[in-house]
Amino acid sequence: MHDLRYANEILAALKNKNVSKGRAKDVTVNVRLSPFSHVRPEGLNETFRLLAGSEGYGNVKLDVKALEFEMHCRSCGRESRHAKAVFKCPYCDSADFDIQKNEEFYIDSIDINN
């Protein structure tokens, strides 16, 4: 379900940016996806491909990268950034930490090559 919502957001961004369907073969949409999301990059790519194809944007490329999150260790007080799930502080090995999660998904940029 989130796959479809995110795919629709990407299509809306393409339309808002006035990307013509004829130029769609020269377009890459760069998106960020949280490691805490239930959506996997493969699933998002597949859903987007199906939806985009029916809308005339079948040649648009999707580049999905991990969205980093910040971790604050309660034991040593240090901050660290990660793109994959972690289970202990990389500095002191403590499992007593807080994770600051932001958005699960966002469109980073749309690259149109001339």
Steps between C-alpha positions, in 0.01 A plus 500: 500500500779745584675392180203630304482824698870571446477410130208742464703772677781449248258525207346815647848653535576421136176664390556802728846543351338488154708206385362417158428136430717520188805601707438236764782282369749766614369528856621349827308552823721477809310395810589419860339217691531442874644168618204496744247509218302191410564589136801335340685662209415207273130528577498876443683458169253236381192695607635819344585319175146365470331830584739715296459277195124551501551878528752529215806532726620142455856605415554712813776353715465477875810519721414393855753572774485444874387786718732551795379535857670635811570293809571649845667268750375549855810333645783695338297796369638480147303546180538287188330478160394175335327377187438148632338377820739490796472318831780659701705816520799488262714679761427321829293194397210605724148399400357802687436755226232713335436516129371813335287391208387759253311442179477150357518619141580811304595603151855629506518632143390452142783495248411590143783435258509698179 
